[in-house]
């Protein structure tokens, strides 16, 4: 599922009052970004969080389709690629 699809799904399931609050907030940030720097940083943190959720959902969907790989082989591959020494 793409970020756009997840966003549309979230919008469809979010109550109108919350969407109106979000819209008002975005308009405020757009018109006075420097005065709301801490709020803008908070928004960026929330976007980062949502991107993490999207990544986790994609990974779970891949796993459900049988496309995932086990942790040990994945970690061994990363260890080899990145030159991480074996633990004693």
N, CA, C and O atoms as CSV, one atom per row, in Angstrom:
chain,resi,resn,atom,element,x,y,z
A,1,UNK,N,N,0.850,-1.178,0.000
A,1,UNK,CA,C,0.000,0.000,0.000
A,1,UNK,C,C,0.897,1.244,0.000
A,1,UNK,O,O,1.840,1.327,0.787
A,2,UNK,N,N,0.612,2.185,-0.859
A,2,UNK,CA,C,1.433,3.393,-0.951
A,2,UNK,C,C,1.068,4.374,0.161
A,2,UNK,O,O,0.042,4.232,0.825
A,3,UNK,N,N,1.931,5.370,0.346
A,3,UNK,CA,C,1.657,6.408,1.344
A,3,UNK,C,C,0.368,7.128,0.997
A,3,UNK,O,O,-0.432,7.443,1.878
A,4,UNK,N,N,0.167,7.388,-0.291
A,4,UNK,CA,C,-1.055,8.070,-0.721
A,4,UNK,C,C,-2.283,7.237,-0.363
A,4,UNK,O,O,-3.265,7.774,0.149
A,5,UNK,N,N,-2.240,5.942,-0.623
A,5,UNK,CA,C,-3.375,5.067,-0.309
A,5,UNK,C,C,-3.636,5.028,1.190
A,5,UNK,O,O,-4.789,5.059,1.622
A,6,UNK,N,N,-2.565,4.962,1.990
A,6,UNK,CA,C,-2.732,4.958,3.442
A,6,UNK,C,C,-3.307,6.285,3.927
A,6,UNK,O,O,-4.143,6.316,4.830
A,7,UNK,N,N,-2.856,7.371,3.325
A,7,UNK,CA,C,-3.375,8.681,3.697
A,7,UNK,C,C,-4.865,8.789,3.382
A,7,UNK,O,O,-5.645,9.271,4.203
A,8,UNK,N,N,-5.254,8.341,2.200
A,8,UNK,CA,C,-6.672,8.368,1.820
A,8,UNK,C,C,-7.485,7.499,2.783
A,8,UNK,O,O,-8.575,7.883,3.207
A,9,UNK,N,N,-6.947,6.334,3.122
A,9,UNK,CA,C,-7.645,5.435,4.062
A,9,UNK,C,C,-7.807,6.115,5.418
A,9,UNK,O,O,-8.873,6.037,6.028
A,10,UNK,N,N,-6.747,6.786,5.896
A,10,UNK,CA,C,-6.818,7.479,7.179
A,10,UNK,C,C,-7.833,8.612,7.133
A,10,UNK,O,O,-8.597,8.803,8.080
A,11,UNK,N,N,-7.844,9.368,6.029
A,11,UNK,CA,C,-8.786,10.482,5.902
A,11,UNK,C,C,-10.222,9.970,5.911
A,11,UNK,O,O,-11.099,10.573,6.529
A,12,UNK,N,N,-10.455,8.868,5.230
A,12,UNK,CA,C,-11.817,8.319,5.162
A,12,UNK,C,C,-12.308,7.833,6.517
A,12,UNK,O,O,-13.513,7.839,6.772
A,13,UNK,N,N,-11.396,7.410,7.394
A,13,UNK,CA,C,-11.813,6.861,8.687
A,13,UNK,C,C,-11.670,7.859,9.839
A,13,UNK,O,O,-12.016,7.543,10.977
A,14,UNK,N,N,-11.164,9.062,9.548
A,14,UNK,CA,C,-10.973,10.078,10.589
A,14,UNK,C,C,-12.213,10.960,10.689
A,14,UNK,O,O,-12.741,11.410,9.673
A,15,UNK,N,N,-12.681,11.207,11.919
A,15,UNK,CA,C,-13.853,12.067,12.084
A,15,UNK,C,C,-13.618,13.468,11.508
A,15,UNK,O,O,-12.496,13.975,11.527
A,16,UNK,N,N,-14.678,14.079,11.003
A,16,UNK,CA,C,-14.595,15.394,10.357
A,16,UNK,C,C,-14.013,16.459,11.276
A,16,UNK,O,O,-13.277,17.331,10.814
A,17,UNK,N,N,-14.327,16.407,12.568
A,17,UNK,CA,C,-13.838,17.424,13.501
A,17,UNK,C,C,-12.313,17.406,13.551
A,17,UNK,O,O,-11.677,18.460,13.579
A,18,UNK,N,N,-11.735,16.219,13.563
A,18,UNK,CA,C,-10.275,16.106,13.620
A,18,UNK,C,C,-9.667,16.607,12.313
A,18,UNK,O,O,-8.652,17.303,12.323
A,19,UNK,N,N,-10.287,16.254,11.194
A,19,UNK,CA,C,-9.777,16.735,9.907
A,19,UNK,C,C,-9.822,18.250,9.828
A,19,UNK,O,O,-8.909,18.872,9.285
A,20,UNK,N,N,-10.882,18.853,10.367
A,20,UNK,CA,C,-10.984,20.307,10.365
A,20,UNK,C,C,-9.884,20.928,11.218
A,20,UNK,O,O,-9.313,21.954,10.849
A,21,UNK,N,N,-9.585,20.303,12.367
A,21,UNK,CA,C,-8.501,20.790,13.220
A,21,UNK,C,C,-7.163,20.701,12.496
A,21,UNK,O,O,-6.354,21.627,12.560
A,22,UNK,N,N,-6.934,19.592,11.810
A,22,UNK,CA,C,-5.686,19.411,11.077
A,22,UNK,C,C,-5.574,20.453,9.962
A,22,UNK,O,O,-4.517,21.053,9.770
A,23,UNK,N,N,-6.651,20.659,9.242
A,23,UNK,CA,C,-6.652,21.644,8.163
A,23,UNK,C,C,-6.360,23.040,8.705
A,23,UNK,O,O,-5.577,23.786,8.116
A,24,UNK,N,N,-6.981,23.390,9.814
A,24,UNK,CA,C,-6.733,24.701,10.427
A,24,UNK,C,C,-5.272,24.831,10.843
A,24,UNK,O,O,-4.652,25.875,10.642
A,25,UNK,N,N,-4.736,23.784,11.413
A,25,UNK,CA,C,-3.336,23.783,11.827
A,25,UNK,C,C,-2.408,23.983,10.629
A,25,UNK,O,O,-1.472,24.780,10.693
A,26,UNK,N,N,-2.670,23.258,9.537
A,26,UNK,CA,C,-1.832,23.374,8.344
A,26,UNK,C,C,-1.905,24.779,7.750
A,26,UNK,O,O,-0.895,25.315,7.294
A,27,UNK,N,N,-3.098,25.375,7.754
A,27,UNK,CA,C,-3.228,26.742,7.260
A,27,UNK,C,C,-2.428,27.702,8.130
A,27,UNK,O,O,-1.796,28.626,7.619
A,28,UNK,N,N,-2.454,27.488,9.438
A,28,UNK,CA,C,-1.707,28.338,10.360
A,28,UNK,C,C,-0.204,28.205,10.113
A,28,UNK,O,O,0.505,29.210,10.063
A,29,UNK,N,N,0.276,26.998,9.963
A,29,UNK,CA,C,1.704,26.773,9.716
A,29,UNK,C,C,2.113,27.396,8.388
A,29,UNK,O,O,3.198,27.964,8.274
A,30,UNK,N,N,1.256,27.292,7.394
A,30,UNK,CA,C,1.576,27.853,6.073
A,30,UNK,C,C,1.668,29.377,6.119
A,30,UNK,O,O,2.534,29.963,5.469
A,31,UNK,N,N,0.794,30.015,6.871
A,31,UNK,CA,C,0.763,31.480,6.870
A,31,UNK,C,C,1.820,32.086,7.785
A,31,UNK,O,O,2.320,33.174,7.496
A,32,UNK,N,N,2.176,31.416,8.879
A,32,UNK,CA,C,3.163,31.959,9.823
A,32,UNK,C,C,4.142,30.881,10.265
A,32,UNK,O,O,4.158,30.533,11.445
A,33,UNK,N,N,4.959,30.337,9.364
A,33,UNK,CA,C,5.829,29.215,9.718
A,33,UNK,C,C,6.885,29.543,10.764
A,33,UNK,O,O,7.175,28.695,11.608
A,34,UNK,N,N,7.468,30.726,10.745
A,34,UNK,CA,C,8.529,31.039,11.702
A,34,UNK,C,C,7.996,31.245,13.117
A,34,UNK,O,O,8.701,30.977,14.090
A,35,UNK,N,N,6.779,31.712,13.237
A,35,UNK,CA,C,6.206,31.923,14.555
A,35,UNK,C,C,5.790,30.600,15.193
A,35,UNK,O,O,5.603,30.528,16.407
A,36,UNK,N,N,5.648,29.574,14.394
A,36,UNK,CA,C,5.198,28.286,14.900
A,36,UNK,C,C,6.262,27.207,14.691
A,36,UNK,O,O,5.945,26.076,14.324
A,37,UNK,N,N,7.521,27.565,14.928
A,37,UNK,CA,C,8.609,26.654,14.650
A,37,UNK,C,C,8.502,25.366,15.469
A,37,UNK,O,O,8.741,24.283,14.934
A,38,UNK,N,N,8.152,25.458,16.737
A,38,UNK,CA,C,8.052,24.241,17.554
A,38,UNK,C,C,6.894,23.367,17.064
A,38,UNK,O,O,6.995,22.140,17.075
A,39,UNK,N,N,5.815,23.985,16.643
A,39,UNK,CA,C,4.684,23.230,16.108
A,39,UNK,C,C,5.072,22.578,14.794
A,39,UNK,O,O,4.681,21.444,14.519
A,40,UNK,N,N,5.840,23.291,13.984
A,40,UNK,CA,C,6.306,22.753,12.712
A,40,UNK,C,C,7.216,21.548,12.953
A,40,UNK,O,O,7.112,20.541,12.252
A,41,UNK,N,N,8.095,21.646,13.930
A,41,UNK,CA,C,8.980,20.518,14.270
A,41,UNK,C,C,8.151,19.320,14.741
A,41,UNK,O,O,8.449,18.175,14.400
A,42,UNK,N,N,7.119,19.595,15.520
A,42,UNK,CA,C,6.239,18.526,15.981
A,42,UNK,C,C,5.552,17.850,14.792
A,42,UNK,O,O,5.408,16.628,14.764
A,43,UNK,N,N,5.135,18.644,13.825
A,43,UNK,CA,C,4.506,18.098,12.623
A,43,UNK,C,C,5.491,17.198,11.874
A,43,UNK,O,O,5.119,16.117,11.418
A,44,UNK,N,N,6.739,17.639,11.748
A,44,UNK,CA,C,7.752,16.821,11.079
A,44,UNK,C,C,7.982,15.503,11.816
A,44,UNK,O,O,8.169,14.462,11.187
A,45,UNK,N,N,7.968,15.550,13.140
A,45,UNK,CA,C,8.120,14.327,13.931
A,45,UNK,C,C,6.947,13.372,13.686
A,45,UNK,O,O,7.135,12.159,13.587
A,46,UNK,N,N,5.762,13.919,13.591
A,46,UNK,CA,C,4.588,13.079,13.319
A,46,UNK,C,C,4.662,12.470,11.923
A,46,UNK,O,O,4.268,11.322,11.721
A,47,UNK,N,N,5.164,13.236,10.967
A,47,UNK,CA,C,5.324,12.708,9.613
A,47,UNK,C,C,6.328,11.563,9.630
A,47,UNK,O,O,6.101,10.532,8.997
A,48,UNK,N,N,7.444,11.734,10.352
A,48,UNK,CA,C,8.430,10.656,10.481
A,48,UNK,C,C,7.797,9.409,11.076
A,48,UNK,O,O,8.046,8.292,10.622
A,49,UNK,N,N,6.969,9.617,12.108
A,49,UNK,CA,C,6.280,8.496,12.755
A,49,UNK,C,C,5.364,7.779,11.762
A,49,UNK,O,O,5.351,6.550,11.696
A,50,UNK,N,N,4.605,8.551,10.997
A,50,UNK,CA,C,3.699,7.958,10.018
A,50,UNK,C,C,4.460,7.197,8.934
A,50,UNK,O,O,4.016,6.143,8.478
A,51,UNK,N,N,5.613,7.742,8.522
A,51,UNK,CA,C,6.427,7.033,7.536
A,51,UNK,C,C,6.922,5.708,8.090
A,51,UNK,O,O,7.003,4.719,7.362
A,52,UNK,N,N,7.254,5.683,9.378
A,52,UNK,CA,C,7.666,4.420,10.013
A,52,UNK,C,C,6.510,3.427,10.020
A,52,UNK,O,O,6.702,2.243,9.741
A,53,UNK,N,N,5.323,3.901,10.334
A,53,UNK,CA,C,4.139,3.034,10.342
A,53,UNK,C,C,3.895,2.464,8.951
A,53,UNK,O,O,3.588,1.281,8.807
A,54,UNK,N,N,4.031,3.304,7.924
A,54,UNK,CA,C,3.849,2.843,6.545
A,54,UNK,C,C,4.854,1.748,6.227
A,54,UNK,O,O,4.496,0.731,5.634
A,55,UNK,N,N,6.107,1.946,6.615
A,55,UNK,CA,C,7.132,0.940,6.370
A,55,UNK,C,C,6.833,-0.369,7.075
A,55,UNK,O,O,7.019,-1.444,6.504
A,56,UNK,N,N,6.376,-0.283,8.302
A,56,UNK,CA,C,6.027,-1.489,9.059
A,56,UNK,C,C,4.859,-2.200,8.398
A,56,UNK,O,O,4.878,-3.423,8.258
A,57,UNK,N,N,3.848,-1.455,7.992
A,57,UNK,CA,C,2.689,-2.072,7.326
A,57,UNK,C,C,3.096,-2.754,6.027
A,57,UNK,O,O,2.635,-3.855,5.726
A,58,UNK,N,N,3.962,-2.099,5.259
A,58,UNK,CA,C,4.430,-2.709,4.009
A,58,UNK,C,C,5.167,-4.008,4.307
A,58,UNK,O,O,4.963,-5.015,3.628
A,59,UNK,N,N,6.017,-3.983,5.315
A,59,UNK,CA,C,6.750,-5.187,5.696
A,59,UNK,C,C,5.824,-6.312,6.122
A,59,UNK,O,O,6.040,-7.468,5.761
A,60,UNK,N,N,4.797,-5.980,6.885
A,60,UNK,CA,C,3.833,-6.997,7.316
A,60,UNK,C,C,3.040,-7.555,6.136
A,60,UNK,O,O,2.759,-8.752,6.078
A,61,UNK,N,N,2.681,-6.676,5.196
A,61,UNK,CA,C,1.968,-7.141,4.006
A,61,UNK,C,C,2.849,-8.086,3.183
A,61,UNK,O,O,2.377,-9.110,2.687
A,62,UNK,N,N,4.132,-7.735,3.041
A,62,UNK,CA,C,5.060,-8.605,2.312
A,62,UNK,C,C,5.186,-9.943,3.014
A,62,UNK,O,O,5.204,-10.989,2.366
A,63,UNK,N,N,5.275,-9.915,4.332
A,63,UNK,CA,C,5.385,-11.156,5.108
A,63,UNK,C,C,4.139,-12.020,4.906
A,63,UNK,O,O,4.238,-13.233,4.719
A,64,UNK,N,N,2.974,-11.388,4.945
A,64,UNK,CA,C,1.721,-12.133,4.741
A,64,UNK,C,C,1.661,-12.788,3.365
A,64,UNK,O,O,1.056,-13.847,3.201
A,65,UNK,N,N,2.293,-12.151,2.376
A,65,UNK,CA,C,2.328,-12.728,1.024
A,65,UNK,C,C,3.461,-13.740,0.861
A,65,UNK,O,O,3.642,-14.310,-0.215
A,66,UNK,N,N,4.220,-13.959,1.934
A,66,UNK,CA,C,5.320,-14.914,1.877
A,66,UNK,C,C,6.567,-14.365,1.213
A,66,UNK,O,O,7.421,-15.134,0.772
A,67,UNK,N,N,6.684,-13.052,1.134
A,67,UNK,CA,C,7.816,-12.434,0.463
A,67,UNK,C,C,8.951,-12.076,1.419
A,67,UNK,O,O,10.024,-11.677,0.968
A,68,UNK,N,N,8.745,-12.206,2.689
A,68,UNK,CA,C,9.764,-11.810,3.658
A,68,UNK,C,C,10.864,-12.844,3.787
A,68,UNK,O,O,10.746,-13.966,3.296
A,69,UNK,N,N,11.940,-12.445,4.459
A,69,UNK,CA,C,13.015,-13.392,4.766
A,69,UNK,C,C,13.179,-13.441,6.277
A,69,UNK,O,O,12.823,-12.501,6.988
A,70,UNK,N,N,13.723,-14.549,6.752
A,70,UNK,CA,C,13.905,-14.716,8.194
A,70,UNK,C,C,14.960,-13.745,8.711
A,70,UNK,O,O,15.821,-13.286,7.961
A,71,UNK,N,N,14.879,-13.442,10.000
A,71,UNK,CA,C,15.766,-12.444,10.597
A,71,UNK,C,C,17.235,-12.873,10.536
A,71,UNK,O,O,18.093,-12.067,10.176
A,72,UNK,N,N,17.537,-14.123,10.879
A,72,UNK,CA,C,18.936,-14.542,10.919
A,72,UNK,C,C,19.632,-14.425,9.562
A,72,UNK,O,O,20.738,-13.888,9.501
A,73,UNK,N,N,19.023,-14.911,8.465
A,73,UNK,CA,C,19.683,-14.714,7.170
A,73,UNK,C,C,19.799,-13.225,6.784
A,73,UNK,O,O,20.794,-12.807,6.192
A,74,UNK,N,N,18.791,-12.451,7.120
A,74,UNK,CA,C,18.833,-11.016,6.801
A,74,UNK,C,C,19.961,-10.337,7.570
A,74,UNK,O,O,20.712,-9.542,7.005
A,75,UNK,N,N,20.079,-10.651,8.859
A,75,UNK,CA,C,21.133,-10.054,9.671
A,75,UNK,C,C,22.515,-10.500,9.209
A,75,UNK,O,O,23.456,-9.707,9.205
A,76,UNK,N,N,22.639,-11.777,8.817
A,76,UNK,CA,C,23.923,-12.280,8.306
A,76,UNK,C,C,24.310,-11.550,7.022
A,76,UNK,O,O,25.479,-11.215,6.826
A,77,UNK,N,N,23.342,-11.305,6.154
A,77,UNK,CA,C,23.614,-10.582,4.915
A,77,UNK,C,C,24.072,-9.159,5.213
A,77,UNK,O,O,25.048,-8.686,4.631
A,78,UNK,N,N,23.376,-8.479,6.112
A,78,UNK,CA,C,23.763,-7.121,6.490
A,78,UNK,C,C,25.151,-7.095,7.138
A,78,UNK,O,O,25.964,-6.208,6.877
A,79,UNK,N,N,25.392,-8.087,7.983
A,79,UNK,CA,C,26.688,-8.166,8.655
A,79,UNK,C,C,27.811,-8.310,7.627
A,79,UNK,O,O,28.856,-7.670,7.746
A,80,UNK,N,N,27.591,-9.146,6.626
A,80,UNK,CA,C,28.589,-9.349,5.576
A,80,UNK,C,C,28.753,-8.082,4.725
A,80,UNK,O,O,29.872,-7.655,4.443
A,81,UNK,N,N,27.628,-7.491,4.324
A,81,UNK,CA,C,27.659,-6.280,3.479
A,81,UNK,C,C,28.358,-5.115,4.161
A,81,UNK,O,O,29.123,-4.380,3.536
A,82,UNK,N,N,28.087,-4.959,5.446
A,82,UNK,CA,C,28.607,-3.798,6.183
A,82,UNK,C,C,29.929,-4.066,6.876
A,82,UNK,O,O,30.503,-3.175,7.501
A,83,UNK,N,N,30.417,-5.314,6.761
A,83,UNK,CA,C,31.699,-5.653,7.362
A,83,UNK,C,C,31.677,-5.649,8.881
A,83,UNK,O,O,32.673,-5.289,9.508
A,84,UNK,N,N,30.587,-6.034,9.472
A,84,UNK,CA,C,30.464,-6.088,10.926
A,84,UNK,C,C,31.070,-7.402,11.390
A,84,UNK,O,O,30.674,-8.462,10.904
A,85,UNK,N,N,32.031,-7.361,12.328
A,85,UNK,CA,C,32.664,-8.602,12.775
A,85,UNK,C,C,31.695,-9.469,13.586
A,85,UNK,O,O,30.757,-8.967,14.206
A,86,UNK,N,N,31.943,-10.775,13.564
A,86,UNK,CA,C,31.127,-11.702,14.329
A,86,UNK,C,C,31.323,-11.453,15.824
A,86,UNK,O,O,32.403,-11.056,16.262
A,87,UNK,N,N,30.292,-11.686,16.579
A,87,UNK,CA,C,30.399,-11.576,18.033
A,87,UNK,C,C,31.037,-12.839,18.576
A,87,UNK,O,O,30.782,-13.935,18.077
A,88,UNK,N,N,31.877,-12.686,19.610
A,88,UNK,CA,C,32.516,-13.885,20.212
A,88,UNK,C,C,31.531,-14.748,20.945
A,88,UNK,O,O,31.908,-15.781,21.500
